[in-house]
Amino acid sequence: MDIPGEDDPNESGGVLSEKSEYEPEEFDPESLGPDVPSPSDGAYDGDATGLFVKLVIVFNVALLALSLGPMLAYFEGQVDLGVRIFLVGVIAFGYGTFRYVQFERARKSDDGSEPAETTDAQPDGTESGDHNG
């Protein structure tokens, strides 16, 4: 009886079972991609890492509250509690955004690289308001 998936040693597997001349004798899983760099102990800024963890928690609380508050108000009819939870989410989101922007500004000022001022100039040199047409 011939069962699919059962290998018969006398049966030829076809083109797919033949080894290429470029295929190694034994498979090495380490050869599948680029080497993964291992960070040194001093590669991370302690303040940035700590702020990252705090902001992840703050934004998770904000996301939970922003979604749970309206659901409580709509599905359960607990409008007062739903609004309070929603406001906690708004405050947490605002706080997280404020701290992130504050950190980015401090990092840019520490690097000494001020962002370039943006203008309304078009690539051909004409201003955006000087269109004739």
One Martini backbone bead per residue (centre of mass of N, CA, C, O) as a GRO file, in nm:
protein
  133
    1MET     BB    1   0.097   0.036   0.022
    2ASP     BB    2   0.050   0.380  -0.060
    3ILE     BB    3   0.184   0.641   0.130
    4PRO     BB    4   0.180   0.955   0.182
    5GLY     BB    5   0.514   1.057   0.280
    6GLU     BB    6   0.649   0.797   0.217
    7ASP     BB    7   0.964   0.666   0.195
    8ASP     BB    8   1.135   0.528  -0.079
    9PRO     BB    9   1.451   0.413  -0.142
   10ASN     BB   10   1.391   0.324  -0.458
   11GLU     BB   11   1.279   0.607  -0.506
   12SER     BB   12   1.266   0.877  -0.701
   13GLY     BB   13   1.230   1.234  -0.632
   14GLY     BB   14   1.368   1.404  -0.839
   15VAL     BB   15   1.470   1.727  -0.872
   16LEU     BB   16   1.429   1.818  -0.563
   17SER     BB   17   1.629   1.584  -0.439
   18GLU     BB   18   1.859   1.712  -0.563
   19LYS     BB   19   2.178   1.821  -0.538
   20SER     BB   20   2.364   2.084  -0.541
   21GLU     BB   21   2.682   2.211  -0.588
   22TYR     BB   22   2.618   2.461  -0.371
   23GLU     BB   23   2.540   2.268  -0.156
   24PRO     BB   24   2.580   2.177   0.143
   25GLU     BB   25   2.614   1.902   0.338
   26GLU     BB   26   2.553   2.091   0.588
   27PHE     BB   27   2.338   2.266   0.776
   28ASP     BB   28   2.361   2.629   0.855
   29PRO     BB   29   2.180   2.859   1.040
   30GLU     BB   30   2.399   3.098   1.056
   31SER     BB   31   2.388   3.148   0.722
   32LEU     BB   32   2.105   3.319   0.673
   33GLY     BB   33   2.241   3.590   0.786
   34PRO     BB   34   2.324   3.843   0.948
   35ASP     BB   35   2.491   3.964   1.192
   36VAL     BB   36   2.427   4.013   1.527
   37PRO     BB   37   2.459   4.266   1.724
   38SER     BB   38   2.618   4.331   2.029
   39PRO     BB   39   2.572   4.515   2.292
   40SER     BB   40   2.708   4.715   2.492
   41ASP     BB   41   2.695   4.842   2.808
   42GLY     BB   42   2.742   5.164   2.696
   43ALA     BB   43   2.517   5.206   2.453
   44TYR     BB   44   2.313   5.312   2.667
   45ASP     BB   45   2.087   5.541   2.774
   46GLY     BB   46   1.943   5.568   3.076
   47ASP     BB   47   1.733   5.794   3.029
   48ALA     BB   48   1.609   5.685   2.767
   49THR     BB   49   1.524   5.407   2.873
   50GLY     BB   50   1.345   5.504   3.108
   51LEU     BB   51   1.154   5.678   2.934
   52PHE     BB   52   1.055   5.457   2.750
   53VAL     BB   53   0.917   5.282   2.964
   54LYS     BB   54   0.727   5.501   3.071
   55LEU     BB   55   0.588   5.567   2.794
   56VAL     BB   56   0.471   5.291   2.743
   57ILE     BB   57   0.286   5.292   2.989
   58VAL     BB   58   0.134   5.555   2.933
   59PHE     BB   59   0.025   5.472   2.645
   60ASN     BB   60  -0.126   5.222   2.742
   61VAL     BB   61  -0.319   5.368   2.932
   62ALA     BB   62  -0.435   5.560   2.721
   63LEU     BB   63  -0.548   5.347   2.528
   64LEU     BB   64  -0.733   5.209   2.729
   65ALA     BB   65  -0.899   5.462   2.816
   66LEU     BB   66  -0.988   5.559   2.525
   67SER     BB   67  -1.153   5.282   2.482
   68LEU     BB   68  -1.313   5.220   2.752
   69GLY     BB   69  -1.486   5.468   2.805
   70PRO     BB   70  -1.686   5.459   2.558
   71MET     BB   71  -1.780   5.167   2.612
   72LEU     BB   72  -1.913   5.219   2.886
   73ALA     BB   73  -2.109   5.439   2.789
   74TYR     BB   74  -2.253   5.272   2.560
   75PHE     BB   75  -2.294   4.966   2.667
   76GLU     BB   76  -2.347   5.025   2.996
   77GLY     BB   77  -2.434   5.338   3.073
   78GLN     BB   78  -2.158   5.467   3.208
   79VAL     BB   79  -2.095   5.782   3.162
   80ASP     BB   80  -1.933   5.895   3.398
   81LEU     BB   81  -1.708   5.680   3.398
   82GLY     BB   82  -1.632   5.701   3.096
   83VAL     BB   83  -1.539   5.998   3.104
   84ARG     BB   84  -1.320   5.968   3.317
   85ILE     BB   85  -1.148   5.760   3.166
   86PHE     BB   86  -1.109   5.929   2.911
   87LEU     BB   87  -0.959   6.166   3.057
   88VAL     BB   88  -0.721   5.998   3.147
   89GLY     BB   89  -0.628   5.938   2.855
   90VAL     BB   90  -0.581   6.231   2.768
   91ILE     BB   91  -0.374   6.301   2.986
   92ALA     BB   92  -0.170   6.074   2.923
   93PHE     BB   93  -0.120   6.155   2.629
   94GLY     BB   94  -0.022   6.443   2.687
   95TYR     BB   95   0.213   6.367   2.871
   96GLY     BB   96   0.366   6.184   2.674
   97THR     BB   97   0.404   6.397   2.453
   98PHE     BB   98   0.551   6.608   2.622
   99ARG     BB   99   0.796   6.429   2.706
  100TYR     BB  100   0.890   6.361   2.419
  101VAL     BB  101   0.938   6.651   2.316
  102GLN     BB  102   1.132   6.731   2.541
  103PHE     BB  103   1.348   6.517   2.474
  104GLU     BB  104   1.402   6.598   2.179
  105ARG     BB  105   1.495   6.887   2.237
  106ALA     BB  106   1.731   6.810   2.426
  107ARG     BB  107   1.883   6.636   2.219
  108LYS     BB  108   1.925   6.858   2.001
  109SER     BB  109   2.077   7.059   2.192
  110ASP     BB  110   2.312   6.861   2.262
  111ASP     BB  111   2.409   6.822   1.957
  112GLY     BB  112   2.380   7.120   1.803
  113SER     BB  113   2.128   7.057   1.614
  114GLU     BB  114   1.940   7.255   1.437
  115PRO     BB  115   1.666   7.299   1.283
  116ALA     BB  116   1.558   7.376   0.989
  117GLU     BB  117   1.404   7.612   0.826
  118THR     BB  118   1.098   7.648   0.686
  119THR     BB  119   0.982   7.695   0.357
  120ASP     BB  120   0.781   7.804   0.063
  121ALA     BB  121   0.976   7.706  -0.138
  122GLN     BB  122   1.036   7.612  -0.443
  123PRO     BB  123   1.254   7.444  -0.648
  124ASP     BB  124   1.248   7.699  -0.867
  125GLY     BB  125   1.212   7.969  -0.654
  126THR     BB  126   0.921   7.996  -0.608
  127GLU     BB  127   0.664   8.092  -0.450
  128SER     BB  128   0.360   7.963  -0.340
  129GLY     BB  129   0.195   8.250  -0.403
  130ASP     BB  130   0.324   8.282  -0.723
  131HIS     BB  131   0.071   8.188  -0.898
  132ASN     BB  132  -0.015   8.156  -1.237
  133GLY     BB  133  -0.369   8.066  -1.341
   0.00000   0.00000   0.00000
